[in-house]
């Protein structure tokens, strides 16, 4: 979201703070003067996850005496709600499941208390956290927020089709290209790739492959670098896959999944949230392939998972991912907020990531006394919505290990370069998905798409000042 839109949010969206139905209370809010009562916003706002969070908070209150008012917030509304609350002097004490770009935006607007975040990490033990998650939630030596859990973008592929064709695992650009070309026949698309110009999912899919090729949003000089040779090659690679080996027309987050689930695609780029759906554990998103009619788990057993990919211009395998964090606001009751987050990252941690283990990989491996206790708990966690099964009963140990270890290979455009505000703005304006859509529809060439994206992102960067 651009700075001008943040400013408009201050003037027009204060009323969103009192939208009926947003608040879900847990305990009693005794007022601003009561240091034993805090307000927590959570982006984990679907009913089942709110219920799980409420259960954790009841135990927290029983143990500490600190009352918590829990408020479920929709992620797209977060920037407006934060700015409106700041203008009204009514910021919550803590916000949970905050994505990386939002952490950076809040920091750039002076809305965070990084001292509390630093203290929490220190109290729990910095060496118990995933180093990459800590790096992505910092600005220099300042710990902006406490990383809680993450999900990653993955390449899913049909192991049976690859084996029958004698194809190598699709871990490189060349292997992906060869597989897409070889398997694009008989009513099966070589790959399903997002091209929707209005969805951040398209940018996430592109960024996943861009990072693999060393393509960055900004260069070391801080200037937009989407027209670099590495990025031009990424646009060319993505465009070739989308136009030659993927289904015609605009491809969305839903259509790419549906095509793969129908057995009509040999590969799909999707997030780790696909893992439970792939296993037939969610009734409104079931695999529909011919073999799946009699066996809901068939597609999961015949699907391979690639975490990090490497392109010809990339120095090492890389992948896109997201880290959700606990953010402490500048007006928070610091001691109560600290106690709350430390509880959520310790006594309540298994319940927290266990409510959606397929998309909440723990970034804290364990404690000083039990260094891998949380990793082991995640390995055994149940996944699913309408039906729940242990992750380990569906996917093999090597796959689970690869998924967990993927957090260490996770990268993000602009975050560690101090360009978090720009990243957030691009996710509001979506210049990269628009360029990809134009490329996939034949309106521009790969080089023109790279130039278009560069110009549009540069304009956004200039508007940020």
C-alpha positions, -999 to +999 in steps of 0.1 A: +000+000+000+014+034-010+020+061+015-009+082+001-033+053+007-020+049+043-027+086+048-062+082+034-067+053+058-061+077+087-089+100+076-115+075+064-111+042+082-111+049+119-146+035+121-133+001+111-120-003+147-156-008+159-169-030+131-195-053+146-183-089+150-145-082+149-139-086+186-138-120+203-132-115+240-112-138+262-111-125+298-121-090+309-107-058+295-102-036+326-091-004+308-059+012+297-047+019+332-048-018+342-014-033+335-028-068+340-051-066+309-040-064+273-056-064+239-043-088+212-052-087+176-048-119+156-047-125+119-055-161+126-092-151+126-111-181+112-135-196+138-115-228+145-083-210+150-098-183+172-113-211+194-078-227+197-062-194+205-089-186+231-082-220+248-045-211+250-053-177+264-075-191+291-045-212+304-023-181+301-047-160+322-050-189+348-012-190+350-004-153+351-035-134+361-032-113+329-065-108+311-065-108+273-090-093+249-087-112+216-097-095+184-098-114+151-086-092+121-087-099+084-052-096+069-062-073+040-076-048+066-046-048+088-028-017+074-060+004+075-069-008+110-034-002+124-032+033+110-067+042+121-060+028+156-027+047+158-045+080+149-072+073+175-046+064+202-061+029+205-034+005+192-036-030+206-008-042+228+002-071+206-006-083+170-002-119+161+006-136+127+019-104+112+035-109+078+070-096+071+060-067+050+035-054+076+062-057+103+084-035+082+057-010+074+047-007+111+084-002+120+088+025+093+058+043+108+073+042+143+045+019+156+065-009+171+084-015+204+114-035+193+129-035+228+103-059+239+108-082+209+145-082+216+139-091+252+116-120+243+141-135+219+168-131+245+147-146+273+137-176+252+172-181+238+182-167+204+199-200+195+165-218+198+151-198+168+156-204+131+184-179+122+167-170+089+134-161+106+153-138+130+171-122+101+139-115+082+123-099+112+152-075+119+163-041+107+200-041+111+207-051+147+171-042+158+147-071+164+114-056+151+091-085+161+092-120+174+090-146+146+064-173+154+059-196+124+062-198+087+050-213+055+068-218+022+061-218-015+066-253-030+067-270-064+044-301-063+049-327-091+034-360-102+060-386-092+043-413-112+044-393-144+080-383-138+090-419-132+073-432-163+090-406-184+124-410-167+125-374-157+147-359-130+132-343-099+123-307-109+148-288-087+163-266-115+151-244-143+163-269-169+146-298-152+114-279-148+114-268-184+122-303-197+095-319-175+069-293-186+077-299-223+078-337-220+046-341-200+025-315-218+004-340-237-026-362-236-049-337-219-023-329-192-007-295-189+030-295-182+026-271-153+000-248-136+013-213-130-006-182-117-011-153-141-039-134-123-030-097-123-051-089-093-037-115-068-006-114-046-004-152-052+009-145-087+037-124-073+045-151-047+047-177-074+069-155-096+091-145-067+096-181-057+112-188-091+129-154-093+147-159-060+159-192-074+176-173-102+192-146-082+166-120-094+160-094-067+135-066-063+162-040-055+200-040-061+227-032-036+223+005-046+187+005-034+174+009-070+147-013-085+164-042-103+136-061-120+152-053-154+185-070-145+197-099-167+187-124-140+152-110-138+148-107-175+157-144-177+132-152-150+104-133-168+114-153-200+113-186-181+080-179-164+065-166-196+075-197-216+060-220-190+028-200-187+022-197-225+035-230-237+029-255-210+001-241-188-036-238-193-048-209-215-065-179-200-059-162-166-048-187-140-057-181-104-049-195-070-080-216-073-077-227-110-041-238-106-050-260-077-081-273-094-061-283-125-036-302-105-062-318-083-081-330-115-050-348-127-047-324-156-013-309-146+021-325-140+033-297-117+019-268-098+035-240-078+015-235-046+021-229-009+024-255+018-012-249+027-019-273-002-006-303+019-038-310+038-061-304+008-039-326-014-045-354+011-083-351+009-087-336+043-108-306+033-142-313+018-145-280-002-112-286-019-109-323-026-087-339-053-109-348-082-086-370-104-100-402-118-080-423-093-091-400-064-127-410-067-120-443-049-090-432-029-088-396-015-051-401-006-040-413-041-028-379-053-008-372-021+010-405-024+019-398-060+030-363-055+066-352-049+075-319-032+104-296-041+112-268-017+141-248-030+148-244-068+179-231-085+181-212-118+211-207-141+218-173-127+213-183-091+242-190-067+222-215-045+187-231-043+162-207-028+125-204-022+098-179-013+081-181+021+063-160+047+070-156+084+042-147+108+053-127+139+042-114+172+045-076+170+044-054+201+031-019+195+047+013+208+019+019+233+018-016+246+019-026+283+054-039+279+057-064+307+023-080+301+030-081+264+064-098+270+049-124+293+021-131+268+045-137+238+069-157+258+040-180+268+027-183+232+062-192+221+067-218+249+039-233+269+013-225+243+035-230+212+025-265+203-012-256+203-005-225+183+013-241+154-006-273+157-039-257+147-026-254+111+006-273+110+007-274+071+011-237+071+027-230+105+062-244+105+077-237+139+106-212+138+116-221+173+131-256+173+129-262+210+141-249+244+175-249+261+165-280+280+149-297+250+165-284+218+142-301+193+110-305+213+089-282+190+103-297+158+093-332+170+059-320+180+054-305+145+064-338+129+036-355+148+010-328+144-024-333+128-033-315+096-066-310+079-100-292+082-130-316+080-108-346+086-075-345+106-046-369+103-010-368+115+013-352+090+037-381+094+009-406+084+006-389+050+040-377+040+073-395+043+100-385+068+123-371+040+095-349+028+087-336+063+123-329+070+126-311+037+096-290+044+108-280+079+144-273+067+130-252+038+126-223+063+164-220+063+165-215+025+136-191+025+143-156+011+122-125+004+125-096-019+136-064-002+131-074+034+168-077+045+177-048+023+155-025+044+129-021+017+100-036+036+078-006+030+083-010-008+075-047-006+043-039+012+034-012-013+040-036-043+016-061-027-010-034-027-004-022-062+006-055-078+029-042-106+046-076-110+014-096-114+002-071-139+034-074-159+031-112-158-005-111-170+005-090-199+034-114-207+012-145-205-015-130-227+011-120-254+008-083-250+045-078-241+077-097-245+097-109-215+121-080-217+092-056-220+075-072-190+107-067-170+109-031-180+072-025-172+076-040-138+107-020-131+091+013-141+060+007-121+079-004-089+102+026-093+072+049-094+059+033-062+094+037-046+095+073-056+060+079-040+073+065-007+098+093-005 
